């Protein structure tokens, strides 16, 4: 299978990741791995969430998907967790290397390998 460029976001209704290509959802997965990825937050959607309190798809990861099935990434101890809360954060946040209890903004101009998985209906994202 050939790697394809996709946008991935957590689907709060289905409790899985939705995988979108060219604006169309092509798959849903509990676990997937992306390479050459960037984190994206659309400011207009973020603003609507803050003003109305209603969620919308405005934050996602864009990268290359290998289309393979993965079961878990729990053993990736050297990877750092990524989070995003549109009411609190302006961008995706990643655990600090020096203090894992602290978070710092993901570098917007970097590309990352990204492991995405769900656990108990919640998204877990690591770089």
MOCORZI-V714552 format. One record per residue. N is the residue number from 1. RES is the residue in three letters. SS is DSSP state (a for helix, b for strand, c for the rest). PSI is psi in whole degrees, -180 to 180 (NA if undefined). BURIAL is b if it has 24 or more other ideal C-beta (glycine too) atoms within 12 Angstrom, else e. Layout:
BEGIN
N_RES_SS_PSI_BURIAL / N_RES_SS_PSI_BURIAL
END
This chain:
BEGIN
1_UNK_c_144_e / 2_UNK_c_142_e / 3_UNK_c_141_e / 4_UNK_b_148_e / 5_UNK_b_129_e / 6_UNK_b_162_b / 7_UNK_b_136_b / 8_UNK_b_132_b / 9_UNK_b_158_b / 10_UNK_b_125_b / 11_UNK_b_107_b / 12_UNK_c_-21_e / 13_UNK_c_-48_e / 14_UNK_c_-17_e / 15_UNK_c_34_e / 16_UNK_b_174_b / 17_UNK_b_133_b / 18_UNK_b_136_b / 19_UNK_b_120_b / 20_UNK_b_133_b / 21_UNK_b_127_e / 22_UNK_c_38_e / 23_UNK_c_0_e / 24_UNK_b_131_e / 25_UNK_b_121_e / 26_UNK_b_-15_e / 27_UNK_b_165_e / 28_UNK_b_137_e / 29_UNK_b_149_b / 30_UNK_c_-32_b / 31_UNK_b_135_b / 32_UNK_b_166_b / 33_UNK_b_132_b / 34_UNK_b_147_b / 35_UNK_b_166_b / 36_UNK_b_48_e / 37_UNK_b_149_b / 38_UNK_b_148_b / 39_UNK_b_137_b / 40_UNK_b_133_b / 41_UNK_b_121_b / 42_UNK_c_119_e / 43_UNK_a_-35_e / 44_UNK_a_-41_e / 45_UNK_a_-39_e / 46_UNK_a_-41_b / 47_UNK_a_-42_e / 48_UNK_a_-41_e / 49_UNK_a_-45_b / 50_UNK_a_-35_e / 51_UNK_a_-40_e / 52_UNK_a_-23_e / 53_UNK_c_-2_e / 54_UNK_c_132_e / 55_UNK_c_149_e / 56_UNK_c_161_e / 57_UNK_c_100_b / 58_UNK_c_-6_e / 59_UNK_b_132_b / 60_UNK_b_173_b / 61_UNK_b_131_b / 62_UNK_b_124_b / 63_UNK_b_-173_b / 64_UNK_b_126_b / 65_UNK_b_129_b / 66_UNK_c_-6_b / 67_UNK_c_16_e / 68_UNK_c_159_e / 69_UNK_c_132_e / 70_UNK_c_149_e / 71_UNK_c_-40_e / 72_UNK_c_156_e / 73_UNK_c_15_b / 74_UNK_c_-28_e / 75_UNK_c_5_e / 76_UNK_c_73_e / 77_UNK_c_-29_e / 78_UNK_c_-8_e / 79_UNK_c_154_b / 80_UNK_c_144_b / 81_UNK_b_146_b / 82_UNK_b_141_b / 83_UNK_b_164_b / 84_UNK_c_124_b / 85_UNK_c_109_e / 86_UNK_c_-22_b / 87_UNK_c_-22_e / 88_UNK_c_-40_e / 89_UNK_c_144_e / 90_UNK_c_-21_e / 91_UNK_c_177_b / 92_UNK_c_143_b / 93_UNK_b_144_b / 94_UNK_b_149_b / 95_UNK_b_138_b / 96_UNK_c_141_e / 97_UNK_c_-38_e / 98_UNK_c_-27_e / 99_UNK_c_96_e / 100_UNK_c_-13_e / 101_UNK_c_-11_e / 102_UNK_c_150_e / 103_UNK_b_149_e / 104_UNK_b_161_e / 105_UNK_b_138_e / 106_UNK_c_139_b / 107_UNK_c_122_e / 108_UNK_c_-25_e / 109_UNK_c_7_e / 110_UNK_c_159_e / 111_UNK_c_149_e / 112_UNK_b_157_b / 113_UNK_b_131_b / 114_UNK_b_126_b / 115_UNK_b_126_b / 116_UNK_b_133_b / 117_UNK_b_164_b / 118_UNK_b_147_b / 119_UNK_b_120_e / 120_UNK_c_40_e / 121_UNK_c_10_e / 122_UNK_b_145_e / 123_UNK_b_143_b / 124_UNK_b_123_b / 125_UNK_b_134_b / 126_UNK_b_147_b / 127_UNK_c_NA_b
END
